[in-house]
Amino acid sequence: MDTRLIDILADLHAAESKCQQFEKKYGLLSEYFFDAYTNGSLDDDGNLDFAEWAGFYKSKQDRLRRYRALVVRESPLLKTLNKIQFDETVA
């Protein structure tokens, strides 16, 4: 597998892990937090966690976009799977 793809996947997992830590701490999924954070409906009272959480969430989204763009072109597993012909009959 391409090194770039492995690095992107590692970054994605790291960002996801940090987001999960914040989700557990605040009881809110990152997706909902980020929407509230970016549209100004979150009362953050200068909470530094929120800026950090938003950064990890944006990083996660960026890495996910990069991963999706590369995986289709470069994943040897997908190339192998594309060559397999599946029997569509159901027993």
C-alpha positions as CSV (number, residue, x, y, z in Angstrom):
1,M,0.0,0.0,0.0
2,D,1.2,3.5,-0.8
3,T,3.0,5.3,2.1
4,R,0.7,8.3,1.6
5,L,-2.3,6.2,2.0
6,I,-1.0,4.6,5.2
7,D,0.0,8.0,6.6
8,I,-3.4,9.4,5.8
9,L,-5.1,6.5,7.5
10,A,-2.9,6.8,10.6
11,D,-3.7,10.5,10.8
12,L,-7.4,9.8,10.4
13,H,-7.3,7.2,13.2
14,A,-5.4,9.6,15.5
15,A,-7.9,12.5,14.8
16,E,-10.9,10.1,15.3
17,S,-9.4,9.0,18.7
18,K,-9.1,12.6,19.9
19,C,-12.6,13.4,18.8
20,Q,-13.9,10.4,20.6
21,Q,-12.2,11.6,23.8
22,F,-13.9,14.9,23.6
23,E,-17.3,13.2,22.7
24,K,-17.0,11.1,25.9
25,K,-16.0,14.2,28.0
26,Y,-18.8,16.4,26.8
27,G,-21.5,13.8,25.8
28,L,-21.8,15.1,22.3
29,L,-20.9,13.7,18.9
30,S,-18.3,15.7,17.1
31,E,-20.6,16.3,14.1
32,Y,-23.1,18.1,16.3
33,F,-20.5,19.9,18.3
34,F,-18.8,21.2,15.1
35,D,-22.1,22.4,13.6
36,A,-22.8,24.3,16.8
37,Y,-19.3,25.6,17.1
38,T,-19.1,26.9,13.6
39,N,-22.5,28.5,13.5
40,G,-22.0,30.3,16.8
41,S,-24.7,28.6,18.8
42,L,-22.3,27.1,21.2
43,D,-21.6,29.0,24.4
44,D,-17.9,28.1,24.8
45,D,-16.9,30.6,27.5
46,G,-13.3,30.5,26.2
47,N,-13.1,26.8,26.6
48,L,-9.8,25.8,24.9
49,D,-11.0,22.2,24.5
50,F,-13.5,23.4,21.9
51,A,-10.9,25.0,19.6
52,E,-8.8,21.9,19.9
53,W,-11.8,19.6,19.3
54,A,-12.8,21.6,16.2
55,G,-9.2,21.3,14.9
56,F,-9.2,17.6,15.3
57,Y,-12.6,17.3,13.7
58,K,-11.5,19.4,10.7
59,S,-8.4,17.3,10.4
60,K,-10.4,14.1,10.5
61,Q,-12.7,15.4,7.7
62,D,-9.7,16.5,5.6
63,R,-8.0,13.1,6.0
64,L,-11.2,11.3,5.2
65,R,-11.5,13.2,1.9
66,R,-7.9,12.5,1.1
67,Y,-8.3,8.9,2.0
68,R,-11.4,8.4,-0.2
69,A,-9.6,10.1,-3.1
70,L,-6.6,7.9,-2.9
71,V,-8.0,4.5,-1.8
72,V,-9.9,4.0,-5.1
73,R,-6.8,4.6,-7.1
74,E,-4.1,3.0,-5.0
75,S,-5.5,0.3,-2.7
76,P,-4.2,-3.1,-3.8
77,L,-7.0,-4.7,-2.0
78,L,-9.6,-2.9,-4.0
79,K,-7.8,-3.7,-7.2
80,T,-7.9,-7.4,-6.2
81,L,-11.6,-7.2,-5.2
82,N,-12.5,-5.6,-8.5
83,K,-11.0,-8.6,-10.4
84,I,-13.1,-11.1,-8.5
85,Q,-16.3,-12.2,-10.1
86,F,-19.0,-12.9,-7.6
87,D,-21.7,-15.5,-8.1
88,E,-25.0,-13.7,-7.8
89,T,-27.1,-16.8,-7.2
90,V,-28.6,-17.1,-3.8
91,A,-29.1,-20.6,-2.3
